[in-house]
């Protein structure tokens, strides 16, 4: 349901900017400027994770192998 413009006369959708989205776009631009390829970003994040582990920060895995059963091949897959 859309509200009529009379309820919010100061709101102009043409010039409105969401501050949260603006911050996300700024961060994205910074990351894109620093890392030209996704592999570079991955290597950086992996190195940071290893450094944090050496400094005693513990990481928790949310993966529970007991909840994931391997799919069995059906006879039709052959």
N, CA, C and O atoms as a Maestro MAE file, in Angstrom:
{
 s_m_m2io_version
 :::
 2.0.0
}

f_m_ct {
 s_m_title
 :::
 protein
 m_atom[312] {
  # First column is atom index #
  i_m_mmod_type
  r_m_x_coord
  r_m_y_coord
  r_m_z_coord
  i_m_residue_number
  s_m_chain_name
  s_m_pdb_residue_name
  s_m_pdb_atom_name
  i_m_atomic_number
  :::
  1 25 0.840 -1.165 0.000 1 A "UNK " " N  " 7
  2 3 0.000 0.000 0.000 1 A "UNK " " CA " 6
  3 2 0.896 1.242 0.000 1 A "UNK " " C  " 6
  4 15 1.745 1.398 0.877 1 A "UNK " " O  " 8
  5 25 0.711 2.088 -0.947 2 A "UNK " " N  " 7
  6 3 1.506 3.302 -1.039 2 A "UNK " " CA " 6
  7 2 0.795 4.453 -0.350 2 A "UNK " " C  " 6
  8 15 -0.427 4.586 -0.402 2 A "UNK " " O  " 8
  9 25 1.601 5.274 0.292 3 A "UNK " " N  " 7
  10 3 1.032 6.451 0.938 3 A "UNK " " CA " 6
  11 2 0.991 7.598 -0.063 3 A "UNK " " C  " 6
  12 15 1.823 7.689 -0.966 3 A "UNK " " O  " 8
  13 25 0.042 8.437 0.110 4 A "UNK " " N  " 7
  14 3 -0.075 9.582 -0.777 4 A "UNK " " CA " 6
  15 2 0.987 10.615 -0.435 4 A "UNK " " C  " 6
  16 15 1.380 10.730 0.726 4 A "UNK " " O  " 8
  17 25 1.457 11.367 -1.418 5 A "UNK " " N  " 7
  18 3 2.503 12.367 -1.146 5 A "UNK " " CA " 6
  19 2 2.062 13.445 -0.171 5 A "UNK " " C  " 6
  20 15 2.905 14.112 0.429 5 A "UNK " " O  " 8
  21 25 0.753 13.630 -0.001 6 A "UNK " " N  " 7
  22 3 0.282 14.666 0.921 6 A "UNK " " CA " 6
  23 2 0.668 14.366 2.365 6 A "UNK " " C  " 6
  24 15 0.808 15.285 3.172 6 A "UNK " " O  " 8
  25 25 0.845 13.074 2.700 7 A "UNK " " N  " 7
  26 3 1.184 12.723 4.080 7 A "UNK " " CA " 6
  27 2 2.620 13.108 4.424 7 A "UNK " " C  " 6
  28 15 2.925 13.397 5.581 7 A "UNK " " O  " 8
  29 25 3.491 13.112 3.436 8 A "UNK " " N  " 7
  30 3 4.905 13.425 3.645 8 A "UNK " " CA " 6
  31 2 5.359 14.418 2.570 8 A "UNK " " C  " 6
  32 15 6.075 14.030 1.646 8 A "UNK " " O  " 8
  33 25 4.965 15.667 2.671 9 A "UNK " " N  " 7
  34 3 5.310 16.618 1.613 9 A "UNK " " CA " 6
  35 2 6.812 16.912 1.521 9 A "UNK " " C  " 6
  36 15 7.286 17.333 0.466 9 A "UNK " " O  " 8
  37 25 7.570 16.698 2.608 10 A "UNK " " N  " 7
  38 3 9.004 16.983 2.579 10 A "UNK " " CA " 6
  39 2 9.800 15.857 1.918 10 A "UNK " " C  " 6
  40 15 10.978 16.037 1.606 10 A "UNK " " O  " 8
  41 25 9.182 14.716 1.703 11 A "UNK " " N  " 7
  42 3 9.869 13.569 1.115 11 A "UNK " " CA " 6
  43 2 9.914 13.699 -0.405 11 A "UNK " " C  " 6
  44 15 8.876 13.820 -1.056 11 A "UNK " " O  " 8
  45 25 11.103 13.673 -0.955 12 A "UNK " " N  " 7
  46 3 11.274 13.716 -2.400 12 A "UNK " " CA " 6
  47 2 12.029 12.456 -2.823 12 A "UNK " " C  " 6
  48 15 13.230 12.350 -2.572 12 A "UNK " " O  " 8
  49 25 11.351 11.502 -3.459 13 A "UNK " " N  " 7
  50 3 12.020 10.242 -3.811 13 A "UNK " " CA " 6
  51 2 13.173 10.427 -4.792 13 A "UNK " " C  " 6
  52 15 14.057 9.573 -4.867 13 A "UNK " " O  " 8
  53 25 13.181 11.515 -5.537 14 A "UNK " " N  " 7
  54 3 14.254 11.752 -6.504 14 A "UNK " " CA " 6
  55 2 15.576 12.090 -5.816 14 A "UNK " " C  " 6
  56 15 16.643 11.755 -6.330 14 A "UNK " " O  " 8
  57 25 15.514 12.745 -4.665 15 A "UNK " " N  " 7
  58 3 16.731 13.184 -3.987 15 A "UNK " " CA " 6
  59 2 17.002 12.432 -2.688 15 A "UNK " " C  " 6
  60 15 18.005 12.700 -2.026 15 A "UNK " " O  " 8
  61 25 16.141 11.509 -2.312 16 A "UNK " " N  " 7
  62 3 16.312 10.787 -1.050 16 A "UNK " " CA " 6
  63 2 17.498 9.836 -1.137 16 A "UNK " " C  " 6
  64 15 17.652 9.115 -2.122 16 A "UNK " " O  " 8
  65 25 18.322 9.837 -0.120 17 A "UNK " " N  " 7
  66 3 19.409 8.866 -0.004 17 A "UNK " " CA " 6
  67 2 19.328 8.224 1.371 17 A "UNK " " C  " 6
  68 15 19.170 8.905 2.384 17 A "UNK " " O  " 8
  69 25 19.436 6.937 1.389 18 A "UNK " " N  " 7
  70 3 19.404 6.181 2.634 18 A "UNK " " CA " 6
  71 2 20.818 6.167 3.217 18 A "UNK " " C  " 6
  72 15 21.742 5.692 2.557 18 A "UNK " " O  " 8
  73 25 21.006 6.670 4.427 19 A "UNK " " N  " 7
  74 3 22.360 6.739 4.993 19 A "UNK " " CA " 6
  75 2 23.009 5.362 5.159 19 A "UNK " " C  " 6
  76 15 24.226 5.238 5.029 19 A "UNK " " O  " 8
  77 25 22.234 4.355 5.436 20 A "UNK " " N  " 7
  78 3 22.796 3.009 5.589 20 A "UNK " " CA " 6
  79 2 23.294 2.492 4.248 20 A "UNK " " C  " 6
  80 15 24.384 1.927 4.161 20 A "UNK " " O  " 8
  81 25 22.495 2.684 3.202 21 A "UNK " " N  " 7
  82 3 22.931 2.265 1.876 21 A "UNK " " CA " 6
  83 2 24.143 3.060 1.413 21 A "UNK " " C  " 6
  84 15 25.049 2.506 0.789 21 A "UNK " " O  " 8
  85 25 24.165 4.341 1.711 22 A "UNK " " N  " 7
  86 3 25.310 5.165 1.337 22 A "UNK " " CA " 6
  87 2 26.589 4.632 1.990 22 A "UNK " " C  " 6
  88 15 27.641 4.591 1.352 22 A "UNK " " O  " 8
  89 25 26.501 4.229 3.247 23 A "UNK " " N  " 7
  90 3 27.662 3.658 3.944 23 A "UNK " " CA " 6
  91 2 28.077 2.345 3.297 23 A "UNK " " C  " 6
  92 15 29.270 2.089 3.133 23 A "UNK " " O  " 8
  93 25 27.109 1.509 2.929 24 A "UNK " " N  " 7
  94 3 27.413 0.241 2.253 24 A "UNK " " CA " 6
  95 2 28.106 0.493 0.922 24 A "UNK " " C  " 6
  96 15 29.081 -0.184 0.595 24 A "UNK " " O  " 8
  97 25 27.614 1.460 0.151 25 A "UNK " " N  " 7
  98 3 28.233 1.789 -1.133 25 A "UNK " " CA " 6
  99 2 29.650 2.324 -0.941 25 A "UNK " " C  " 6
  100 15 30.540 2.019 -1.735 25 A "UNK " " O  " 8
  101 25 29.865 3.119 0.109 26 A "UNK " " N  " 7
  102 3 31.196 3.653 0.380 26 A "UNK " " CA " 6
  103 2 32.174 2.531 0.713 26 A "UNK " " C  " 6
  104 15 33.299 2.508 0.215 26 A "UNK " " O  " 8
  105 25 31.733 1.598 1.563 27 A "UNK " " N  " 7
  106 3 32.582 0.465 1.945 27 A "UNK " " CA " 6
  107 2 32.879 -0.398 0.725 27 A "UNK " " C  " 6
  108 15 34.010 -0.846 0.539 27 A "UNK " " O  " 8
  109 25 31.877 -0.629 -0.096 28 A "UNK " " N  " 7
  110 3 32.062 -1.436 -1.309 28 A "UNK " " CA " 6
  111 2 33.085 -0.784 -2.232 28 A "UNK " " C  " 6
  112 15 33.929 -1.471 -2.808 28 A "UNK " " O  " 8
  113 25 33.013 0.537 -2.375 29 A "UNK " " N  " 7
  114 3 33.953 1.256 -3.229 29 A "UNK " " CA " 6
  115 2 35.372 1.159 -2.672 29 A "UNK " " C  " 6
  116 15 36.322 0.999 -3.437 29 A "UNK " " O  " 8
  117 25 35.525 1.251 -1.369 30 A "UNK " " N  " 7
  118 3 36.848 1.136 -0.753 30 A "UNK " " CA " 6
  119 2 37.433 -0.252 -0.985 30 A "UNK " " C  " 6
  120 15 38.608 -0.383 -1.329 30 A "UNK " " O  " 8
  121 25 36.626 -1.277 -0.800 31 A "UNK " " N  " 7
  122 3 37.093 -2.652 -1.000 31 A "UNK " " CA " 6
  123 2 37.458 -2.873 -2.464 31 A "UNK " " C  " 6
  124 15 38.478 -3.493 -2.765 31 A "UNK " " O  " 8
  125 25 36.625 -2.365 -3.378 32 A "UNK " " N  " 7
  126 3 36.900 -2.523 -4.804 32 A "UNK " " CA " 6
  127 2 38.182 -1.808 -5.210 32 A "UNK " " C  " 6
  128 15 38.912 -2.287 -6.078 32 A "UNK " " O  " 8
  129 25 38.456 -0.673 -4.592 33 A "UNK " " N  " 7
  130 3 39.669 0.067 -4.910 33 A "UNK " " CA " 6
  131 2 40.911 -0.648 -4.384 33 A "UNK " " C  " 6
  132 15 41.972 -0.594 -5.006 33 A "UNK " " O  " 8
  133 25 40.779 -1.311 -3.250 34 A "UNK " " N  " 7
  134 3 41.935 -1.966 -2.641 34 A "UNK " " CA " 6
  135 2 42.215 -3.327 -3.271 34 A "UNK " " C  " 6
  136 15 43.377 -3.696 -3.441 34 A "UNK " " O  " 8
  137 25 41.181 -4.073 -3.618 35 A "UNK " " N  " 7
  138 3 41.343 -5.423 -4.148 35 A "UNK " " CA " 6
  139 2 40.733 -5.476 -5.543 35 A "UNK " " C  " 6
  140 15 39.526 -5.301 -5.710 35 A "UNK " " O  " 8
  141 25 41.578 -5.720 -6.543 36 A "UNK " " N  " 7
  142 3 41.110 -5.707 -7.931 36 A "UNK " " CA " 6
  143 2 40.410 -6.999 -8.327 36 A "UNK " " C  " 6
  144 15 39.566 -7.000 -9.223 36 A "UNK " " O  " 8
  145 25 40.757 -8.098 -7.663 37 A "UNK " " N  " 7
  146 3 40.169 -9.400 -8.000 37 A "UNK " " CA " 6
  147 2 39.611 -10.040 -6.737 37 A "UNK " " C  " 6
  148 15 40.127 -9.805 -5.645 37 A "UNK " " O  " 8
  149 25 38.552 -10.854 -6.875 38 A "UNK " " N  " 7
  150 3 37.994 -11.527 -5.690 38 A "UNK " " CA " 6
  151 2 39.018 -12.411 -4.980 38 A "UNK " " C  " 6
  152 15 38.968 -12.556 -3.759 38 A "UNK " " O  " 8
  153 25 39.938 -12.997 -5.727 39 A "UNK " " N  " 7
  154 3 40.959 -13.842 -5.123 39 A "UNK " " CA " 6
  155 2 41.862 -13.078 -4.173 39 A "UNK " " C  " 6
  156 15 42.304 -13.615 -3.157 39 A "UNK " " O  " 8
  157 25 42.139 -11.812 -4.509 40 A "UNK " " N  " 7
  158 3 42.973 -10.983 -3.640 40 A "UNK " " CA " 6
  159 2 42.263 -10.717 -2.316 40 A "UNK " " C  " 6
  160 15 42.878 -10.784 -1.252 40 A "UNK " " O  " 8
  161 25 40.979 -10.417 -2.386 41 A "UNK " " N  " 7
  162 3 40.194 -10.184 -1.168 41 A "UNK " " CA " 6
  163 2 40.133 -11.455 -0.333 41 A "UNK " " C  " 6
  164 15 40.291 -11.404 0.887 41 A "UNK " " O  " 8
  165 25 39.906 -12.594 -0.980 42 A "UNK " " N  " 7
  166 3 39.848 -13.874 -0.271 42 A "UNK " " CA " 6
  167 2 41.167 -14.156 0.445 42 A "UNK " " C  " 6
  168 15 41.170 -14.551 1.611 42 A "UNK " " O  " 8
  169 25 42.291 -13.954 -0.254 43 A "UNK " " N  " 7
  170 3 43.604 -14.208 0.348 43 A "UNK " " CA " 6
  171 2 43.832 -13.285 1.547 43 A "UNK " " C  " 6
  172 15 44.362 -13.715 2.571 43 A "UNK " " O  " 8
  173 25 43.433 -12.024 1.418 44 A "UNK " " N  " 7
  174 3 43.576 -11.071 2.521 44 A "UNK " " CA " 6
  175 2 42.751 -11.506 3.728 44 A "UNK " " C  " 6
  176 15 43.251 -11.520 4.853 44 A "UNK " " O  " 8
  177 25 41.497 -11.859 3.498 45 A "UNK " " N  " 7
  178 3 40.629 -12.275 4.603 45 A "UNK " " CA " 6
  179 2 41.130 -13.560 5.249 45 A "UNK " " C  " 6
  180 15 41.058 -13.714 6.468 45 A "UNK " " O  " 8
  181 25 41.635 -14.481 4.439 46 A "UNK " " N  " 7
  182 3 42.170 -15.736 4.964 46 A "UNK " " CA " 6
  183 2 43.403 -15.457 5.822 46 A "UNK " " C  " 6
  184 15 43.561 -16.055 6.887 46 A "UNK " " O  " 8
  185 25 44.274 -14.559 5.372 47 A "UNK " " N  " 7
  186 3 45.468 -14.200 6.151 47 A "UNK " " CA " 6
  187 2 45.078 -13.535 7.470 47 A "UNK " " C  " 6
  188 15 45.684 -13.804 8.507 47 A "UNK " " O  " 8
  189 25 44.068 -12.668 7.429 48 A "UNK " " N  " 7
  190 3 43.596 -12.028 8.666 48 A "UNK " " CA " 6
  191 2 43.033 -13.066 9.629 48 A "UNK " " C  " 6
  192 15 43.259 -12.987 10.836 48 A "UNK " " O  " 8
  193 25 42.308 -14.029 9.098 49 A "UNK " " N  " 7
  194 3 41.744 -15.079 9.943 49 A "UNK " " CA " 6
  195 2 42.858 -15.889 10.597 49 A "UNK " " C  " 6
  196 15 42.784 -16.196 11.787 49 A "UNK " " O  " 8
  197 25 43.887 -16.236 9.832 50 A "UNK " " N  " 7
  198 3 45.008 -17.001 10.387 50 A "UNK " " CA " 6
  199 2 45.752 -16.189 11.457 50 A "UNK " " C  " 6
  200 15 46.153 -16.730 12.487 50 A "UNK " " O  " 8
  201 25 45.927 -14.906 11.204 51 A "UNK " " N  " 7
  202 3 46.594 -14.052 12.190 51 A "UNK " " CA " 6
  203 2 45.778 -13.962 13.473 51 A "UNK " " C  " 6
  204 15 46.330 -14.018 14.572 51 A "UNK " " O  " 8
  205 25 44.466 -13.822 13.332 52 A "UNK " " N  " 7
  206 3 43.599 -13.756 14.508 52 A "UNK " " CA " 6
  207 2 43.627 -15.060 15.289 52 A "UNK " " C  " 6
  208 15 43.594 -15.052 16.520 52 A "UNK " " O  " 8
  209 25 43.688 -16.182 14.576 53 A "UNK " " N  " 7
  210 3 43.785 -17.479 15.263 53 A "UNK " " CA " 6
  211 2 45.078 -17.554 16.065 53 A "UNK " " C  " 6
  212 15 45.084 -18.044 17.195 53 A "UNK " " O  " 8
  213 25 46.181 -17.066 15.478 54 A "UNK " " N  " 7
  214 3 47.467 -17.076 16.199 54 A "UNK " " CA " 6
  215 2 47.411 -16.165 17.421 54 A "UNK " " C  " 6
  216 15 48.108 -16.407 18.407 54 A "UNK " " O  " 8
  217 25 46.596 -15.130 17.366 55 A "UNK " " N  " 7
  218 3 46.467 -14.205 18.492 55 A "UNK " " CA " 6
  219 2 45.447 -14.675 19.526 55 A "UNK " " C  " 6
  220 15 45.176 -13.967 20.497 55 A "UNK " " O  " 8
  221 25 44.886 -15.853 19.325 56 A "UNK " " N  " 7
  222 3 44.012 -16.435 20.332 56 A "UNK " " CA " 6
  223 2 42.520 -16.248 20.104 56 A "UNK " " C  " 6
  224 15 41.715 -16.652 20.944 56 A "UNK " " O  " 8
  225 25 42.137 -15.644 18.987 57 A "UNK " " N  " 7
  226 3 40.704 -15.488 18.701 57 A "UNK " " CA " 6
  227 2 40.176 -16.816 18.178 57 A "UNK " " C  " 6
  228 15 40.754 -17.410 17.268 57 A "UNK " " O  " 8
  229 25 39.089 -17.268 18.753 58 A "UNK " " N  " 7
  230 3 38.526 -18.551 18.353 58 A "UNK " " CA " 6
  231 2 37.374 -18.341 17.382 58 A "UNK " " C  " 6
  232 15 36.595 -17.397 17.512 58 A "UNK " " O  " 8
  233 25 37.282 -19.225 16.423 59 A "UNK " " N  " 7
  234 3 36.211 -19.184 15.433 59 A "UNK " " CA " 6
  235 2 35.292 -20.379 15.662 59 A "UNK " " C  " 6
  236 15 35.746 -21.483 15.962 59 A "UNK " " O  " 8
  237 25 34.005 -20.138 15.518 60 A "UNK " " N  " 7
  238 3 33.021 -21.185 15.714 60 A "UNK " " CA " 6
  239 2 32.455 -21.569 14.357 60 A "UNK " " C  " 6
  240 15 32.050 -20.708 13.576 60 A "UNK " " O  " 8
  241 25 32.432 -22.851 14.087 61 A "UNK " " N  " 7
  242 3 31.854 -23.327 12.849 61 A "UNK " " CA " 6
  243 2 30.386 -23.659 13.100 61 A "UNK " " C  " 6
  244 15 30.045 -24.366 14.048 61 A "UNK " " O  " 8
  245 25 29.547 -23.143 12.249 62 A "UNK " " N  " 7
  246 3 28.123 -23.422 12.383 62 A "UNK " " CA " 6
  247 2 27.718 -24.640 11.567 62 A "UNK " " C  " 6
  248 15 26.546 -25.017 11.549 62 A "UNK " " O  " 8
  249 25 28.659 -25.240 10.910 63 A "UNK " " N  " 7
  250 3 28.378 -26.427 10.113 63 A "UNK " " CA " 6
  251 2 28.293 -27.634 11.020 63 A "UNK " " C  " 6
  252 15 29.232 -27.924 11.761 63 A "UNK " " O  " 8
  253 25 27.186 -28.336 10.970 64 A "UNK " " N  " 7
  254 3 26.986 -29.535 11.770 64 A "UNK " " CA " 6
  255 2 26.863 -30.718 10.816 64 A "UNK " " C  " 6
  256 15 25.821 -30.888 10.184 64 A "UNK " " O  " 8
  257 25 27.915 -31.544 10.700 65 A "UNK " " N  " 7
  258 3 27.881 -32.647 9.733 65 A "UNK " " CA " 6
  259 2 26.760 -33.653 10.001 65 A "UNK " " C  " 6
  260 15 26.310 -34.331 9.077 65 A "UNK " " O  " 8
  261 25 26.306 -33.757 11.249 66 A "UNK " " N  " 7
  262 3 25.251 -34.734 11.543 66 A "UNK " " CA " 6
  263 2 23.922 -34.329 10.920 66 A "UNK " " C  " 6
  264 15 23.050 -35.176 10.724 66 A "UNK " " O  " 8
  265 25 23.756 -33.053 10.609 67 A "UNK " " N  " 7
  266 3 22.507 -32.596 10.004 67 A "UNK " " CA " 6
  267 2 22.527 -32.686 8.485 67 A "UNK " " C  " 6
  268 15 21.507 -32.469 7.830 67 A "UNK " " O  " 8
  269 25 23.682 -33.003 7.931 68 A "UNK " " N  " 7
  270 3 23.819 -33.085 6.485 68 A "UNK " " CA " 6
  271 2 24.186 -34.508 6.095 68 A "UNK " " C  " 6
  272 15 25.294 -34.971 6.365 68 A "UNK " " O  " 8
  273 25 23.274 -35.175 5.477 69 A "UNK " " N  " 7
  274 3 23.555 -36.534 5.035 69 A "UNK " " CA " 6
  275 2 23.907 -36.499 3.561 69 A "UNK " " C  " 6
  276 15 23.252 -35.807 2.782 69 A "UNK " " O  " 8
  277 25 24.927 -37.232 3.174 70 A "UNK " " N  " 7
  278 3 25.277 -37.242 1.761 70 A "UNK " " CA " 6
  279 2 24.151 -37.874 0.950 70 A "UNK " " C  " 6
  280 15 23.553 -38.875 1.344 70 A "UNK " " O  " 8
  281 25 23.890 -37.268 -0.169 71 A "UNK " " N  " 7
  282 3 22.834 -37.812 -1.014 71 A "UNK " " CA " 6
  283 2 23.345 -39.078 -1.674 71 A "UNK " " C  " 6
  284 15 24.465 -39.136 -2.182 71 A "UNK " " O  " 8
  285 25 22.507 -40.071 -1.654 72 A "UNK " " N  " 7
  286 3 22.882 -41.338 -2.270 72 A "UNK " " CA " 6
  287 2 22.566 -41.286 -3.747 72 A "UNK " " C  " 6
  288 15 21.559 -40.716 -4.167 72 A "UNK " " O  " 8
  289 25 23.430 -41.882 -4.518 73 A "UNK " " N  " 7
  290 3 23.210 -41.918 -5.951 73 A "UNK " " CA " 6
  291 2 22.051 -42.838 -6.263 73 A "UNK " " C  " 6
  292 15 21.973 -43.966 -5.775 73 A "UNK " " O  " 8
  293 25 21.168 -42.338 -7.074 74 A "UNK " " N  " 7
  294 3 20.089 -43.221 -7.503 74 A "UNK " " CA " 6
  295 2 20.555 -44.020 -8.706 74 A "UNK " " C  " 6
  296 15 21.572 -43.694 -9.318 74 A "UNK " " O  " 8
  297 25 19.837 -45.032 -9.037 75 A "UNK " " N  " 7
  298 3 20.220 -45.884 -10.152 75 A "UNK " " CA " 6
  299 2 20.106 -45.149 -11.472 75 A "UNK " " C  " 6
  300 15 20.721 -45.554 -12.459 75 A "UNK " " O  " 8
  301 25 19.328 -44.071 -11.508 76 A "UNK " " N  " 7
  302 3 19.138 -43.309 -12.732 76 A "UNK " " CA " 6
  303 2 20.354 -42.431 -13.055 76 A "UNK " " C  " 6
  304 15 20.504 -41.987 -14.193 76 A "UNK " " O  " 8
  305 25 21.216 -42.178 -12.074 77 A "UNK " " N  " 7
  306 3 22.359 -41.294 -12.276 77 A "UNK " " CA " 6
  307 2 23.470 -41.957 -13.070 77 A "UNK " " C  " 6
  308 15 24.339 -41.253 -13.584 77 A "UNK " " O  " 8
  309 25 23.482 -43.252 -13.191 78 A "UNK " " N  " 7
  310 3 24.559 -43.959 -13.887 78 A "UNK " " CA " 6
  311 2 24.596 -43.708 -15.350 78 A "UNK " " C  " 6
  312 15 25.456 -44.246 -16.047 78 A "UNK " " O  " 8
  :::
 }
 m_bond[311] {
  # First column is bond index #
  i_m_from
  i_m_to
  i_m_order
  :::
  1 1 2 1
  2 2 3 1
  3 3 4 2
  4 3 5 1
  5 5 6 1
  6 6 7 1
  7 7 8 2
  8 7 9 1
  9 9 10 1
  10 10 11 1
  11 11 12 2
  12 11 13 1
  13 13 14 1
  14 14 15 1
  15 15 16 2
  16 15 17 1
  17 17 18 1
  18 18 19 1
  19 19 20 2
  20 19 21 1
  21 21 22 1
  22 22 23 1
  23 23 24 2
  24 23 25 1
  25 25 26 1
  26 26 27 1
  27 27 28 2
  28 27 29 1
  29 29 30 1
  30 30 31 1
  31 31 32 2
  32 31 33 1
  33 33 34 1
  34 34 35 1
  35 35 36 2
  36 35 37 1
  37 37 38 1
  38 38 39 1
  39 39 40 2
  40 39 41 1
  41 41 42 1
  42 42 43 1
  43 43 44 2
  44 43 45 1
  45 45 46 1
  46 46 47 1
  47 47 48 2
  48 47 49 1
  49 49 50 1
  50 50 51 1
  51 51 52 2
  52 51 53 1
  53 53 54 1
  54 54 55 1
  55 55 56 2
  56 55 57 1
  57 57 58 1
  58 58 59 1
  59 59 60 2
  60 59 61 1
  61 61 62 1
  62 62 63 1
  63 63 64 2
  64 63 65 1
  65 65 66 1
  66 66 67 1
  67 67 68 2
  68 67 69 1
  69 69 70 1
  70 70 71 1
  71 71 72 2
  72 71 73 1
  73 73 74 1
  74 74 75 1
  75 75 76 2
  76 75 77 1
  77 77 78 1
  78 78 79 1
  79 79 80 2
  80 79 81 1
  81 81 82 1
  82 82 83 1
  83 83 84 2
  84 83 85 1
  85 85 86 1
  86 86 87 1
  87 87 88 2
  88 87 89 1
  89 89 90 1
  90 90 91 1
  91 91 92 2
  92 91 93 1
  93 93 94 1
  94 94 95 1
  95 95 96 2
  96 95 97 1
  97 97 98 1
  98 98 99 1
  99 99 100 2
  100 99 101 1
  101 101 102 1
  102 102 103 1
  103 103 104 2
  104 103 105 1
  105 105 106 1
  106 106 107 1
  107 107 108 2
  108 107 109 1
  109 109 110 1
  110 110 111 1
  111 111 112 2
  112 111 113 1
  113 113 114 1
  114 114 115 1
  115 115 116 2
  116 115 117 1
  117 117 118 1
  118 118 119 1
  119 119 120 2
  120 119 121 1
  121 121 122 1
  122 122 123 1
  123 123 124 2
  124 123 125 1
  125 125 126 1
  126 126 127 1
  127 127 128 2
  128 127 129 1
  129 129 130 1
  130 130 131 1
  131 131 132 2
  132 131 133 1
  133 133 134 1
  134 134 135 1
  135 135 136 2
  136 135 137 1
  137 137 138 1
  138 138 139 1
  139 139 140 2
  140 139 141 1
  141 141 142 1
  142 142 143 1
  143 143 144 2
  144 143 145 1
  145 145 146 1
  146 146 147 1
  147 147 148 2
  148 147 149 1
  149 149 150 1
  150 150 151 1
  151 151 152 2
  152 151 153 1
  153 153 154 1
  154 154 155 1
  155 155 156 2
  156 155 157 1
  157 157 158 1
  158 158 159 1
  159 159 160 2
  160 159 161 1
  161 161 162 1
  162 162 163 1
  163 163 164 2
  164 163 165 1
  165 165 166 1
  166 166 167 1
  167 167 168 2
  168 167 169 1
  169 169 170 1
  170 170 171 1
  171 171 172 2
  172 171 173 1
  173 173 174 1
  174 174 175 1
  175 175 176 2
  176 175 177 1
  177 177 178 1
  178 178 179 1
  179 179 180 2
  180 179 181 1
  181 181 182 1
  182 182 183 1
  183 183 184 2
  184 183 185 1
  185 185 186 1
  186 186 187 1
  187 187 188 2
  188 187 189 1
  189 189 190 1
  190 190 191 1
  191 191 192 2
  192 191 193 1
  193 193 194 1
  194 194 195 1
  195 195 196 2
  196 195 197 1
  197 197 198 1
  198 198 199 1
  199 199 200 2
  200 199 201 1
  201 201 202 1
  202 202 203 1
  203 203 204 2
  204 203 205 1
  205 205 206 1
  206 206 207 1
  207 207 208 2
  208 207 209 1
  209 209 210 1
  210 210 211 1
  211 211 212 2
  212 211 213 1
  213 213 214 1
  214 214 215 1
  215 215 216 2
  216 215 217 1
  217 217 218 1
  218 218 219 1
  219 219 220 2
  220 219 221 1
  221 221 222 1
  222 222 223 1
  223 223 224 2
  224 223 225 1
  225 225 226 1
  226 226 227 1
  227 227 228 2
  228 227 229 1
  229 229 230 1
  230 230 231 1
  231 231 232 2
  232 231 233 1
  233 233 234 1
  234 234 235 1
  235 235 236 2
  236 235 237 1
  237 237 238 1
  238 238 239 1
  239 239 240 2
  240 239 241 1
  241 241 242 1
  242 242 243 1
  243 243 244 2
  244 243 245 1
  245 245 246 1
  246 246 247 1
  247 247 248 2
  248 247 249 1
  249 249 250 1
  250 250 251 1
  251 251 252 2
  252 251 253 1
  253 253 254 1
  254 254 255 1
  255 255 256 2
  256 255 257 1
  257 257 258 1
  258 258 259 1
  259 259 260 2
  260 259 261 1
  261 261 262 1
  262 262 263 1
  263 263 264 2
  264 263 265 1
  265 265 266 1
  266 266 267 1
  267 267 268 2
  268 267 269 1
  269 269 270 1
  270 270 271 1
  271 271 272 2
  272 271 273 1
  273 273 274 1
  274 274 275 1
  275 275 276 2
  276 275 277 1
  277 277 278 1
  278 278 279 1
  279 279 280 2
  280 279 281 1
  281 281 282 1
  282 282 283 1
  283 283 284 2
  284 283 285 1
  285 285 286 1
  286 286 287 1
  287 287 288 2
  288 287 289 1
  289 289 290 1
  290 290 291 1
  291 291 292 2
  292 291 293 1
  293 293 294 1
  294 294 295 1
  295 295 296 2
  296 295 297 1
  297 297 298 1
  298 298 299 1
  299 299 300 2
  300 299 301 1
  301 301 302 1
  302 302 303 1
  303 303 304 2
  304 303 305 1
  305 305 306 1
  306 306 307 1
  307 307 308 2
  308 307 309 1
  309 309 310 1
  310 310 311 1
  311 311 312 2
  :::
 }
}
